[in-house]
Amino acid sequence: MKKSNRKQELLQTIGNNVKSLRLAKGMTQEQLAEKLDHSVNFVSLIELGKSGMSVEI
């Protein structure tokens, strides 16, 4: 599998997981965006697998 295909597959999986968890918590994209201090557009792109994100520990 090409690296770019693998990356897209991972982004899609992460996006699906974010959306599933958001819905399980009964949250809208707007509410999640506010908690993350990001735009609704950012949340949408993550959920669609069109963008990645960084994680701070």
FIMILO-958406 format. One record per atom (N, C-alpha, C, O): residue number from 1; x, y, z; residue in one letter. Coordinates in Angstrom, 2 decimals. Each point is the difference from the previous one (the first is absolute). Example, Ala and Ser with C-alpha at 12.3 -4.5 7.8 and 13.67 -1.06 7.14 Angstrom:
REM FIMILO-958406
<seq 1, X 13.19, Y -5.69, Z 7.80, type A>
<seq 1, X -0.89, Y 1.19, Z 0.00, type A>
<seq 1, X 0.90, Y 1.20, Z 0.00, type A>
<seq 1, X 1.04, Y -0.02, Z 0.66, type A>
<seq 2, X -1.39, Y 1.07, Z -1.38, type S>
<seq 2, X 0.82, Y 1.19, Z 0.06, type S>
<seq 2, X -0.77, Y 1.09, Z 0.73, type S>
<seq 2, X 0.51, Y 1.11, Z 0.17, type S>
This chain:
REM FIMILO-958406
<seq 1, X 0.85, Y -1.18, Z 0.00, type M>
<seq 1, X -0.85, Y 1.18, Z 0.00, type M>
<seq 1, X 0.89, Y 1.24, Z 0.00, type M>
<seq 1, X 0.97, Y 0.07, Z 0.75, type M>
<seq 2, X -1.31, Y 0.90, Z -1.60, type K>
<seq 2, X 0.76, Y 1.24, Z -0.06, type K>
<seq 2, X -0.16, Y 0.77, Z 1.31, type K>
<seq 2, X -1.01, Y -0.09, Z 0.69, type K>
<seq 3, X 2.06, Y 0.84, Z -0.37, type K>
<seq 3, X 0.00, Y 0.77, Z 1.24, type K>
<seq 3, X -1.16, Y 1.00, Z 0.03, type K>
<seq 3, X -0.64, Y 0.17, Z 1.04, type K>
<seq 4, X 0.36, Y 0.49, Z -2.17, type S>
<seq 4, X -1.08, Y 1.00, Z -0.02, type S>
<seq 4, X -1.36, Y -0.66, Z 0.19, type S>
<seq 4, X -0.89, Y 0.58, Z 0.64, type S>
<seq 5, X 0.71, Y -1.79, Z -1.18, type N>
<seq 5, X -1.26, Y -0.71, Z 0.20, type N>
<seq 5, X -0.17, Y -0.40, Z 1.46, type N>
<seq 5, X -1.09, Y 0.09, Z 0.55, type N>
<seq 6, X 2.17, Y -0.53, Z 0.06, type R>
<seq 6, X -0.03, Y -0.40, Z 1.42, type R>
<seq 6, X -0.33, Y 1.20, Z 0.88, type R>
<seq 6, X -0.79, Y -0.11, Z 0.94, type R>
<seq 7, X 1.40, Y 1.24, Z -1.25, type K>
<seq 7, X -0.26, Y 1.21, Z 0.78, type K>
<seq 7, X -1.48, Y 0.39, Z -0.11, type K>
<seq 7, X -0.63, Y 0.34, Z 1.00, type K>
<seq 8, X 0.09, Y -0.38, Z -2.23, type Q>
<seq 8, X -1.41, Y 0.35, Z -0.19, type Q>
<seq 8, X -0.90, Y -0.97, Z 0.75, type Q>
<seq 8, X -1.00, Y 0.40, Z 0.59, type Q>
<seq 9, X 1.34, Y -1.67, Z -0.61, type E>
<seq 9, X -0.78, Y -1.01, Z 0.71, type E>
<seq 9, X 0.02, Y 0.26, Z 1.51, type E>
<seq 9, X -1.03, Y -0.13, Z 0.67, type E>
<seq 10, X 2.19, Y 0.50, Z -0.14, type L>
<seq 10, X 0.11, Y 0.31, Z 1.43, type L>
<seq 10, X -0.80, Y 1.25, Z 0.36, type L>
<seq 10, X -0.68, Y 0.03, Z 1.02, type L>
<seq 11, X 0.78, Y 1.00, Z -1.86, type L>
<seq 11, X -0.76, Y 1.23, Z 0.25, type L>
<seq 11, X -1.51, Y -0.28, Z 0.00, type L>
<seq 11, X -0.73, Y 0.54, Z 0.82, type L>
<seq 12, X 0.29, Y -1.39, Z -1.73, type Q>
<seq 12, X -1.42, Y -0.35, Z -0.07, type Q>
<seq 12, X -0.43, Y -0.77, Z 1.25, type Q>
<seq 12, X -1.08, Y 0.25, Z 0.54, type Q>
<seq 13, X 1.91, Y -1.18, Z -0.11, type T>
<seq 13, X -0.31, Y -0.78, Z 1.21, type T>
<seq 13, X -0.07, Y 0.90, Z 1.22, type T>
<seq 13, X -0.92, Y -0.11, Z 0.82, type T>
<seq 14, X 1.88, Y 1.00, Z -0.69, type I>
<seq 14, X 0.01, Y 0.93, Z 1.13, type I>
<seq 14, X -1.24, Y 0.89, Z -0.05, type I>
<seq 14, X -0.66, Y 0.22, Z 1.01, type I>
<seq 15, X 0.35, Y 0.29, Z -2.19, type G>
<seq 15, X -1.19, Y 0.85, Z -0.17, type G>
<seq 15, X -1.28, Y -0.72, Z 0.38, type G>
<seq 15, X -0.86, Y 0.57, Z 0.67, type G>
<seq 16, X 0.74, Y -1.81, Z -1.10, type N>
<seq 16, X -1.18, Y -0.79, Z 0.35, type N>
<seq 16, X -0.10, Y -0.20, Z 1.51, type N>
<seq 16, X -1.09, Y 0.06, Z 0.57, type N>
<seq 17, X 2.22, Y -0.31, Z 0.07, type N>
<seq 17, X 0.02, Y -0.20, Z 1.45, type N>
<seq 17, X -0.37, Y 1.28, Z 0.74, type N>
<seq 17, X -0.76, Y -0.03, Z 0.97, type N>
<seq 18, X 1.29, Y 1.15, Z -1.42, type V>
<seq 18, X -0.33, Y 1.30, Z 0.62, type V>
<seq 18, X -1.50, Y 0.25, Z -0.11, type V>
<seq 18, X -0.65, Y 0.38, Z 0.98, type V>
<seq 19, X 0.09, Y -0.60, Z -2.17, type K>
<seq 19, X -1.43, Y 0.23, Z -0.19, type K>
<seq 19, X -0.83, Y -0.94, Z 0.87, type K>
<seq 19, X -0.97, Y 0.43, Z 0.63, type K>
<seq 20, X 1.33, Y -1.69, Z -0.59, type S>
<seq 20, X -0.75, Y -0.97, Z 0.80, type S>
<seq 20, X 0.02, Y 0.37, Z 1.48, type S>
<seq 20, X -1.03, Y -0.05, Z 0.67, type S>
<seq 21, X 2.19, Y 0.42, Z -0.18, type L>
<seq 21, X 0.13, Y 0.38, Z 1.41, type L>
<seq 21, X -0.77, Y 1.28, Z 0.30, type L>
<seq 21, X -0.64, Y 0.12, Z 1.04, type L>
<seq 22, X 0.70, Y 0.84, Z -1.97, type R>
<seq 22, X -0.74, Y 1.25, Z 0.18, type R>
<seq 22, X -1.49, Y -0.27, Z 0.09, type R>
<seq 22, X -0.69, Y 0.52, Z 0.88, type R>
<seq 23, X 0.19, Y -1.34, Z -1.80, type L>
<seq 23, X -1.43, Y -0.31, Z 0.00, type L>
<seq 23, X -0.40, Y -0.80, Z 1.23, type L>
<seq 23, X -1.09, Y 0.20, Z 0.55, type L>
<seq 24, X 1.95, Y -1.10, Z -0.11, type A>
<seq 24, X -0.29, Y -0.80, Z 1.20, type A>
<seq 24, X -0.12, Y 0.89, Z 1.24, type A>
<seq 24, X -0.74, Y -0.32, Z 0.93, type A>
<seq 25, X 1.47, Y 1.43, Z -0.94, type K>
<seq 25, X -0.07, Y 0.96, Z 1.11, type K>
<seq 25, X -1.14, Y 1.00, Z -0.18, type K>
<seq 25, X -0.23, Y 0.85, Z 0.86, type K>
<seq 26, X -0.49, Y -0.95, Z -1.99, type G>
<seq 26, X -1.11, Y 0.90, Z -0.25, type G>
<seq 26, X 0.43, Y 1.42, Z -0.31, type G>
<seq 26, X -0.72, Y 0.95, Z 0.29, type G>
<seq 27, X 1.89, Y -0.82, Z -0.88, type M>
<seq 27, X 0.54, Y 1.33, Z -0.30, type M>
<seq 27, X -0.17, Y 0.34, Z -1.47, type M>
<seq 27, X 0.02, Y -0.87, Z -0.87, type M>
<seq 28, X -0.18, Y 2.16, Z 0.60, type T>
<seq 28, X -0.01, Y 0.50, Z -1.37, type T>
<seq 28, X 1.44, Y 0.33, Z -0.38, type T>
<seq 28, X 0.89, Y 0.05, Z 0.85, type T>
<seq 29, X -0.67, Y 0.16, Z -2.14, type Q>
<seq 29, X 1.33, Y 0.42, Z -0.44, type Q>
<seq 29, X 0.34, Y 1.35, Z 0.62, type Q>
<seq 29, X 1.16, Y 0.26, Z 0.35, type Q>
<seq 30, X -2.14, Y 0.59, Z -0.21, type E>
<seq 30, X 0.22, Y 1.31, Z 0.61, type E>
<seq 30, X 0.50, Y -0.13, Z 1.44, type E>
<seq 30, X 0.92, Y 0.70, Z 0.41, type E>
<seq 31, X -1.55, Y -1.60, Z 0.35, type Q>
<seq 31, X 0.40, Y -0.19, Z 1.39, type Q>
<seq 31, X 1.42, Y -0.57, Z 0.09, type Q>
<seq 31, X 0.80, Y 0.43, Z 0.84, type Q>
<seq 32, X -0.48, Y -1.39, Z -1.69, type L>
<seq 32, X 1.34, Y -0.57, Z 0.01, type L>
<seq 32, X 1.03, Y 1.05, Z -0.41, type L>
<seq 32, X 1.07, Y 0.09, Z 0.60, type L>
<seq 33, X -1.39, Y 0.68, Z -1.61, type A>
<seq 33, X 0.91, Y 1.06, Z -0.44, type A>
<seq 33, X 0.30, Y 0.98, Z 1.12, type A>
<seq 33, X 1.14, Y 0.43, Z 0.19, type A>
<seq 34, X -2.17, Y -0.08, Z 0.56, type E>
<seq 34, X 0.18, Y 0.93, Z 1.11, type E>
<seq 34, X 0.92, Y -0.61, Z 1.07, type E>
<seq 34, X 0.88, Y 0.68, Z 0.51, type E>
<seq 35, X -1.09, Y -1.95, Z -0.19, type K>
<seq 35, X 0.85, Y -0.66, Z 1.00, type K>
<seq 35, X 1.45, Y -0.10, Z -0.45, type K>
<seq 35, X 0.92, Y 0.08, Z 0.82, type K>
<seq 36, X -0.72, Y -0.25, Z -2.13, type L>
<seq 36, X 1.35, Y -0.13, Z -0.55, type L>
<seq 36, X 0.64, Y 1.35, Z -0.30, type L>
<seq 36, X 1.18, Y 0.07, Z -0.33, type L>
<seq 37, X -1.96, Y 0.99, Z 0.43, type D>
<seq 37, X 0.44, Y 1.35, Z -0.36, type D>
<seq 37, X 0.44, Y 0.04, Z -1.46, type D>
<seq 37, X 1.04, Y 0.56, Z -0.34, type D>
<seq 38, X -1.86, Y -1.18, Z -0.52, type H>
<seq 38, X 0.22, Y -0.01, Z -1.44, type H>
<seq 38, X -1.32, Y 0.31, Z -0.68, type H>
<seq 38, X -1.05, Y 0.09, Z 0.64, type H>
<seq 39, X 1.10, Y 0.08, Z -1.95, type S>
<seq 39, X -1.20, Y 0.32, Z -0.76, type S>
<seq 39, X -0.82, Y -1.26, Z -0.29, type S>
<seq 39, X 0.51, Y -1.12, Z 0.06, type S>
<seq 40, X -1.77, Y 1.34, Z -0.38, type V>
<seq 40, X -0.87, Y -1.10, Z -0.42, type V>
<seq 40, X 0.57, Y -0.61, Z -1.29, type V>
<seq 40, X -0.05, Y -1.21, Z -0.19, type V>
<seq 41, X 0.57, Y 2.05, Z -0.68, type N>
<seq 41, X 0.59, Y -0.48, Z -1.24, type N>
<seq 41, X 1.13, Y -0.99, Z 0.28, type N>
<seq 41, X 0.11, Y -1.02, Z -0.69, type N>
<seq 42, X 0.72, Y 1.30, Z 1.68, type F>
<seq 42, X 1.09, Y -0.90, Z 0.38, type F>
<seq 42, X -0.56, Y -1.35, Z 0.44, type F>
<seq 42, X 0.49, Y -1.04, Z -0.44, type F>
<seq 43, X -1.49, Y 1.04, Z 1.29, type V>
<seq 43, X -0.61, Y -1.24, Z 0.47, type V>
<seq 43, X -0.58, Y -0.77, Z -1.18, type V>
<seq 43, X 0.16, Y -1.22, Z -0.09, type V>
<seq 44, X -0.83, Y 1.91, Z -0.80, type S>
<seq 44, X -0.57, Y -0.64, Z -1.17, type S>
<seq 44, X 1.07, Y -0.66, Z -0.87, type S>
<seq 44, X -0.17, Y -1.13, Z -0.44, type S>
<seq 45, X 1.27, Y 1.84, Z 0.21, type L>
<seq 45, X 1.09, Y -0.57, Z -0.80, type L>
<seq 45, X 0.61, Y -1.23, Z 0.65, type L>
<seq 45, X 0.36, Y -0.95, Z -0.68, type L>
<seq 46, X -0.23, Y 0.98, Z 2.00, type I>
<seq 46, X 0.51, Y -1.17, Z 0.72, type I>
<seq 46, X -0.94, Y -1.18, Z -0.18, type I>
<seq 46, X 0.43, Y -1.10, Z -0.34, type I>
<seq 47, X -1.73, Y 1.33, Z 0.56, type E>
<seq 47, X -0.98, Y -1.07, Z -0.09, type E>
<seq 47, X -0.10, Y -0.57, Z -1.41, type E>
<seq 47, X -0.31, Y -1.18, Z -0.18, type E>
<seq 48, X 0.57, Y 2.00, Z -0.83, type L>
<seq 48, X -0.05, Y -0.46, Z -1.38, type L>
<seq 48, X 1.31, Y -0.66, Z -0.45, type L>
<seq 48, X 0.08, Y -0.53, Z -1.11, type L>
<seq 49, X 0.93, Y 0.57, Z 1.97, type G>
<seq 49, X 1.29, Y -0.59, Z -0.36, type G>
<seq 49, X 0.79, Y 0.85, Z -0.96, type G>
<seq 49, X 0.90, Y -0.50, Z -0.69, type G>
<seq 50, X -1.21, Y 1.78, Z 0.62, type K>
<seq 50, X 0.66, Y 0.92, Z -0.92, type K>
<seq 50, X 1.16, Y 0.75, Z 0.65, type K>
<seq 50, X 0.77, Y 0.67, Z -0.69, type K>
<seq 51, X -0.65, Y -0.79, Z 2.01, type S>
<seq 51, X 1.04, Y 0.70, Z 0.73, type S>
<seq 51, X 0.43, Y -0.82, Z 1.20, type S>
<seq 51, X -0.78, Y -0.78, Z 0.55, type S>
<seq 52, X 2.02, Y 0.97, Z -0.18, type G>
<seq 52, X 0.51, Y -0.65, Z 1.20, type G>
<seq 52, X 0.02, Y 0.99, Z 1.14, type G>
<seq 52, X -0.45, Y 1.14, Z -0.14, type G>
<seq 53, X 0.97, Y -1.57, Z 1.25, type M>
<seq 53, X 0.10, Y 0.88, Z 1.16, type M>
<seq 53, X 1.22, Y -0.39, Z 0.80, type M>
<seq 53, X 0.52, Y -1.11, Z -0.14, type M>
<seq 54, X -0.07, Y 2.00, Z 0.98, type S>
<seq 54, X 1.11, Y -0.33, Z 0.90, type S>
<seq 54, X -0.56, Y -0.25, Z 1.38, type S>
<seq 54, X -1.06, Y 0.49, Z 0.37, type S>
<seq 55, X 1.81, Y -1.26, Z 0.39, type V>
<seq 55, X -0.42, Y -0.36, Z 1.35, type V>
<seq 55, X 1.11, Y 0.40, Z 0.96, type V>
<seq 55, X 1.16, Y -0.37, Z -0.20, type V>
<seq 56, X -1.53, Y 1.11, Z 1.22, type E>
<seq 56, X 0.97, Y 0.35, Z 1.04, type E>
<seq 56, X -0.26, Y -0.84, Z 1.23, type E>
<seq 56, X -1.14, Y -0.19, Z 0.41, type E>
<seq 57, X 2.21, Y -0.31, Z 0.16, type I>
<seq 57, X -0.12, Y -0.82, Z 1.21, type I>
<seq 57, X 0.59, Y 0.74, Z 1.16, type I>
<seq 57, X 0.00, Y -0.51, Z 1.12, type I>
